[in-house]
Amino acid sequence: MLTNKCSICEGEAAKYKCPTCRAPYCSVVCCKKHKEGNSCQLPVENKEIKADAAHSALNTYSHFTEDTVQPDKLELLGKSPTLRDLLQNPHLQRILQHLDSDRQPKSAMEDAMQEPIFLEFANVCMDVLDSAS
């Protein structure tokens, strides 16, 4: 089984990812060291370039399925006040972090679907996407 090592201490298994650069880290201590190192922050003048690159990345998919959500609909999720409120919930944040880092996403998703807050989150996402159709 492959383990993803912490990019900071290189000793522990990484449980988290930096939201900016996606570097794996294992703890709050390593997260603080990573942030202090400023290795993932862009200069102010490059923030627009980064936003444009992220938008371009949304417009290109490497694999399409019947369930692929179009980028314009994905942008609607970010504009939903209900979804933003839900994402303030620390328990939901932990569930989403676990889903993002789990090596067995199918099993992790089955576990997440047992959590009422995750079901509410999924339903709000579907409602937003369905209303855009």
PyRosetta script that sets phi, psi and omega in degrees:
from pyrosetta import init, pose_from_sequence

init()
pose = pose_from_sequence("MLTNKCSICEGEAAKYKCPTCRAPYCSVVCCKKHKEGNSCQLPVENKEIKADAAHSALNTYSHFTEDTVQPDKLELLGKSPTLRDLLQNPHLQRILQHLDSDRQPKSAMEDAMQEPIFLEFANVCMDVLDSAS")
pose.set_psi(1, 128.7)
pose.set_omega(1, 179.5)
pose.set_phi(2, -79.3)
pose.set_psi(2, 137.4)
pose.set_omega(2, 174.5)
pose.set_phi(3, -117.2)
pose.set_psi(3, 141.9)
pose.set_omega(3, 179.5)
pose.set_phi(4, -91.6)
pose.set_psi(4, 112.3)
pose.set_omega(4, -177.2)
pose.set_phi(5, -79.0)
pose.set_psi(5, 152.0)
pose.set_omega(5, 175.7)
pose.set_phi(6, -62.1)
pose.set_psi(6, 130.3)
pose.set_omega(6, -179.2)
pose.set_phi(7, -77.8)
pose.set_psi(7, -8.6)
pose.set_omega(7, -178.7)
pose.set_phi(8, -95.3)
pose.set_psi(8, -60.1)
pose.set_omega(8, -177.9)
pose.set_phi(9, -91.7)
pose.set_psi(9, -18.9)
pose.set_omega(9, 178.9)
pose.set_phi(10, 58.0)
pose.set_psi(10, 21.8)
pose.set_omega(10, -178.8)
pose.set_phi(11, -117.2)
pose.set_psi(11, -38.3)
pose.set_omega(11, -175.8)
pose.set_phi(12, -98.5)
pose.set_psi(12, 161.0)
pose.set_omega(12, 173.9)
pose.set_phi(13, -72.4)
pose.set_psi(13, 135.2)
pose.set_omega(13, -179.4)
pose.set_phi(14, -76.7)
pose.set_psi(14, 131.9)
pose.set_omega(14, 178.3)
pose.set_phi(15, -109.1)
pose.set_psi(15, -15.5)
pose.set_omega(15, -172.8)
pose.set_phi(16, -132.9)
pose.set_psi(16, 167.4)
pose.set_omega(16, 175.8)
pose.set_phi(17, -133.0)
pose.set_psi(17, 140.7)
pose.set_omega(17, 176.3)
pose.set_phi(18, -62.2)
pose.set_psi(18, 129.6)
pose.set_omega(18, -179.3)
pose.set_phi(19, -67.6)
pose.set_psi(19, -20.0)
pose.set_omega(19, -179.2)
pose.set_phi(20, -86.8)
pose.set_psi(20, -53.6)
pose.set_omega(20, -173.6)
pose.set_phi(21, -112.7)
pose.set_psi(21, -3.0)
pose.set_omega(21, 178.1)
pose.set_phi(22, 68.1)
pose.set_psi(22, 17.0)
pose.set_omega(22, 177.3)
pose.set_phi(23, -67.7)
pose.set_psi(23, 132.6)
pose.set_omega(23, -179.6)
pose.set_phi(24, -75.8)
pose.set_psi(24, 141.6)
pose.set_omega(24, 175.3)
pose.set_phi(25, -145.3)
pose.set_psi(25, 163.1)
pose.set_omega(25, -171.1)
pose.set_phi(26, -105.8)
pose.set_psi(26, -19.9)
pose.set_omega(26, -171.3)
pose.set_phi(27, -156.0)
pose.set_psi(27, 173.0)
pose.set_omega(27, 176.3)
pose.set_phi(28, -62.2)
pose.set_psi(28, -40.4)
pose.set_omega(28, -179.8)
pose.set_phi(29, -59.2)
pose.set_psi(29, -47.7)
pose.set_omega(29, -179.8)
pose.set_phi(30, -68.3)
pose.set_psi(30, -34.6)
pose.set_omega(30, 176.8)
pose.set_phi(31, -61.2)
pose.set_psi(31, -45.7)
pose.set_omega(31, 179.5)
pose.set_phi(32, -62.5)
pose.set_psi(32, -41.9)
pose.set_omega(32, 177.8)
pose.set_phi(33, -61.7)
pose.set_psi(33, -41.6)
pose.set_omega(33, 179.5)
pose.set_phi(34, -62.0)
pose.set_psi(34, -45.7)
pose.set_omega(34, -179.3)
pose.set_phi(35, -66.5)
pose.set_psi(35, -37.5)
pose.set_omega(35, 178.7)
pose.set_phi(36, -65.3)
pose.set_psi(36, -31.1)
pose.set_omega(36, -179.1)
pose.set_phi(37, -73.3)
pose.set_psi(37, -13.2)
pose.set_omega(37, -180.0)
pose.set_phi(38, 53.6)
pose.set_psi(38, 26.0)
pose.set_omega(38, -176.7)
pose.set_phi(39, -76.3)
pose.set_psi(39, -16.0)
pose.set_omega(39, -176.8)
pose.set_phi(40, -113.1)
pose.set_psi(40, 0.1)
pose.set_omega(40, -178.5)
pose.set_phi(41, -90.6)
pose.set_psi(41, 139.7)
pose.set_omega(41, 178.4)
pose.set_phi(42, -96.2)
pose.set_psi(42, 149.5)
pose.set_omega(42, 173.4)
pose.set_phi(43, -60.3)
pose.set_psi(43, 154.7)
pose.set_omega(43, -176.5)
pose.set_phi(44, -53.6)
pose.set_psi(44, -42.1)
pose.set_omega(44, -177.0)
pose.set_phi(45, -67.5)
pose.set_psi(45, -17.0)
pose.set_omega(45, -178.9)
pose.set_phi(46, -96.0)
pose.set_psi(46, -3.6)
pose.set_omega(46, -177.4)
pose.set_phi(47, -65.3)
pose.set_psi(47, -37.3)
pose.set_omega(47, 177.4)
pose.set_phi(48, -65.3)
pose.set_psi(48, -39.1)
pose.set_omega(48, 178.7)
pose.set_phi(49, -62.5)
pose.set_psi(49, -43.0)
pose.set_omega(49, 179.7)
pose.set_phi(50, -62.7)
pose.set_psi(50, -42.9)
pose.set_omega(50, 179.1)
pose.set_phi(51, -63.4)
pose.set_psi(51, -41.8)
pose.set_omega(51, 177.6)
pose.set_phi(52, -63.9)
pose.set_psi(52, -40.1)
pose.set_omega(52, 179.3)
pose.set_phi(53, -65.4)
pose.set_psi(53, -40.3)
pose.set_omega(53, 178.6)
pose.set_phi(54, -64.6)
pose.set_psi(54, -41.2)
pose.set_omega(54, 178.7)
pose.set_phi(55, -64.1)
pose.set_psi(55, -41.3)
pose.set_omega(55, 177.8)
pose.set_phi(56, -63.6)
pose.set_psi(56, -39.1)
pose.set_omega(56, 179.6)
pose.set_phi(57, -63.3)
pose.set_psi(57, -35.6)
pose.set_omega(57, 177.9)
pose.set_phi(58, -65.3)
pose.set_psi(58, -28.9)
pose.set_omega(58, -177.5)
pose.set_phi(59, -83.6)
pose.set_psi(59, -3.5)
pose.set_omega(59, 179.0)
pose.set_phi(60, -125.2)
pose.set_psi(60, 124.4)
pose.set_omega(60, 176.8)
pose.set_phi(61, -114.3)
pose.set_psi(61, 142.9)
pose.set_omega(61, 177.2)
pose.set_phi(62, -86.6)
pose.set_psi(62, -25.0)
pose.set_omega(62, -179.9)
pose.set_phi(63, -138.0)
pose.set_psi(63, 124.4)
pose.set_omega(63, 176.7)
pose.set_phi(64, -101.9)
pose.set_psi(64, 141.8)
pose.set_omega(64, 171.6)
pose.set_phi(65, -132.9)
pose.set_psi(65, 176.1)
pose.set_omega(65, 177.5)
pose.set_phi(66, -67.2)
pose.set_psi(66, -17.1)
pose.set_omega(66, -179.5)
pose.set_phi(67, -96.9)
pose.set_psi(67, 1.2)
pose.set_omega(67, -179.5)
pose.set_phi(68, -65.1)
pose.set_psi(68, 128.5)
pose.set_omega(68, -179.7)
pose.set_phi(69, -92.9)
pose.set_psi(69, 131.4)
pose.set_omega(69, -179.2)
pose.set_phi(70, -68.3)
pose.set_psi(70, 145.4)
pose.set_omega(70, -176.7)
pose.set_phi(71, -55.9)
pose.set_psi(71, -37.8)
pose.set_omega(71, -179.6)
pose.set_phi(72, -64.1)
pose.set_psi(72, -33.2)
pose.set_omega(72, 176.4)
pose.set_phi(73, -74.3)
pose.set_psi(73, -36.1)
pose.set_omega(73, 177.4)
pose.set_phi(74, -60.9)
pose.set_psi(74, -36.7)
pose.set_omega(74, 179.6)
pose.set_phi(75, -62.8)
pose.set_psi(75, -29.2)
pose.set_omega(75, 178.8)
pose.set_phi(76, -64.7)
pose.set_psi(76, -30.0)
pose.set_omega(76, 178.7)
pose.set_phi(77, -60.9)
pose.set_psi(77, -39.5)
pose.set_omega(77, -179.9)
pose.set_phi(78, -68.8)
pose.set_psi(78, -16.8)
pose.set_omega(78, -178.8)
pose.set_phi(79, -97.2)
pose.set_psi(79, -2.1)
pose.set_omega(79, -177.4)
pose.set_phi(80, -81.8)
pose.set_psi(80, 116.1)
pose.set_omega(80, 178.3)
pose.set_phi(81, -64.6)
pose.set_psi(81, -34.8)
pose.set_omega(81, 178.8)
pose.set_phi(82, -63.6)
pose.set_psi(82, -43.7)
pose.set_omega(82, 179.3)
pose.set_phi(83, -65.3)
pose.set_psi(83, -41.1)
pose.set_omega(83, 178.0)
pose.set_phi(84, -61.1)
pose.set_psi(84, -41.5)
pose.set_omega(84, 178.1)
pose.set_phi(85, -62.6)
pose.set_psi(85, -44.3)
pose.set_omega(85, 179.3)
pose.set_phi(86, -61.0)
pose.set_psi(86, -39.2)
pose.set_omega(86, -177.0)
pose.set_phi(87, -69.8)
pose.set_psi(87, -6.7)
pose.set_omega(87, 174.7)
pose.set_phi(88, -79.7)
pose.set_psi(88, -13.2)
pose.set_omega(88, -177.0)
pose.set_phi(89, -74.0)
pose.set_psi(89, 119.0)
pose.set_omega(89, -178.2)
pose.set_phi(90, -60.4)
pose.set_psi(90, -34.6)
pose.set_omega(90, 179.6)
pose.set_phi(91, -66.1)
pose.set_psi(91, -43.6)
pose.set_omega(91, 177.2)
pose.set_phi(92, -64.1)
pose.set_psi(92, -39.1)
pose.set_omega(92, 177.8)
pose.set_phi(93, -59.6)
pose.set_psi(93, -43.5)
pose.set_omega(93, 178.8)
pose.set_phi(94, -64.1)
pose.set_psi(94, -41.1)
pose.set_omega(94, 178.6)
pose.set_phi(95, -61.0)
pose.set_psi(95, -46.3)
pose.set_omega(95, -178.5)
pose.set_phi(96, -66.1)
pose.set_psi(96, -38.3)
pose.set_omega(96, 176.3)
pose.set_phi(97, -63.6)
pose.set_psi(97, -40.4)
pose.set_omega(97, 178.6)
pose.set_phi(98, -64.0)
pose.set_psi(98, -44.3)
pose.set_omega(98, 178.1)
pose.set_phi(99, -60.4)
pose.set_psi(99, -39.1)
pose.set_omega(99, -177.9)
pose.set_phi(100, -68.1)
pose.set_psi(100, -31.3)
pose.set_omega(100, -173.9)
pose.set_phi(101, -105.4)
pose.set_psi(101, -9.3)
pose.set_omega(101, -174.9)
pose.set_phi(102, -69.9)
pose.set_psi(102, 138.8)
pose.set_omega(102, 179.9)
pose.set_phi(103, -79.0)
pose.set_psi(103, -12.9)
pose.set_omega(103, 178.3)
pose.set_phi(104, -125.1)
pose.set_psi(104, 77.7)
pose.set_omega(104, -172.6)
pose.set_phi(105, -60.5)
pose.set_psi(105, -32.9)
pose.set_omega(105, -179.4)
pose.set_phi(106, -63.7)
pose.set_psi(106, -46.4)
pose.set_omega(106, 178.6)
pose.set_phi(107, -64.9)
pose.set_psi(107, -41.8)
pose.set_omega(107, 179.4)
pose.set_phi(108, -63.4)
pose.set_psi(108, -38.7)
pose.set_omega(108, 179.2)
pose.set_phi(109, -67.7)
pose.set_psi(109, -39.5)
pose.set_omega(109, 177.1)
pose.set_phi(110, -61.3)
pose.set_psi(110, -40.6)
pose.set_omega(110, 177.4)
pose.set_phi(111, -65.6)
pose.set_psi(111, -44.3)
pose.set_omega(111, -178.6)
pose.set_phi(112, -61.8)
pose.set_psi(112, -35.7)
pose.set_omega(112, -178.3)
pose.set_phi(113, -68.3)
pose.set_psi(113, -9.1)
pose.set_omega(113, 175.9)
pose.set_phi(114, -86.1)
pose.set_psi(114, -10.2)
pose.set_omega(114, -176.9)
pose.set_phi(115, -93.9)
pose.set_psi(115, 122.6)
pose.set_omega(115, -178.9)
pose.set_phi(116, -56.5)
pose.set_psi(116, -38.4)
pose.set_omega(116, -178.7)
pose.set_phi(117, -66.9)
pose.set_psi(117, -35.6)
pose.set_omega(117, 178.0)
pose.set_phi(118, -70.6)
pose.set_psi(118, -38.9)
pose.set_omega(118, 176.5)
pose.set_phi(119, -62.1)
pose.set_psi(119, -40.6)
pose.set_omega(119, 177.2)
pose.set_phi(120, -62.5)
pose.set_psi(120, -44.5)
pose.set_omega(120, 177.4)
pose.set_phi(121, -58.1)
pose.set_psi(121, -48.3)
pose.set_omega(121, -179.0)
pose.set_phi(122, -62.9)
pose.set_psi(122, -41.0)
pose.set_omega(122, 179.5)
pose.set_phi(123, -65.3)
pose.set_psi(123, -39.9)
pose.set_omega(123, 178.1)
pose.set_phi(124, -64.9)
pose.set_psi(124, -42.8)
pose.set_omega(124, 177.2)
pose.set_phi(125, -58.2)
pose.set_psi(125, -46.9)
pose.set_omega(125, -179.8)
pose.set_phi(126, -64.6)
pose.set_psi(126, -40.0)
pose.set_omega(126, 178.7)
pose.set_phi(127, -61.6)
pose.set_psi(127, -43.8)
pose.set_omega(127, 179.4)
pose.set_phi(128, -62.3)
pose.set_psi(128, -46.0)
pose.set_omega(128, -179.0)
pose.set_phi(129, -67.8)
pose.set_psi(129, -38.6)
pose.set_omega(129, 179.0)
pose.set_phi(130, -67.8)
pose.set_psi(130, -35.6)
pose.set_omega(130, -179.7)
pose.set_phi(131, -68.9)
pose.set_psi(131, -19.6)
pose.set_omega(131, 179.2)
pose.set_phi(132, -82.0)
pose.set_psi(132, -12.6)
pose.set_omega(132, -177.7)
pose.set_phi(133, -79.3)
pose.dump_pdb("model.pdb")
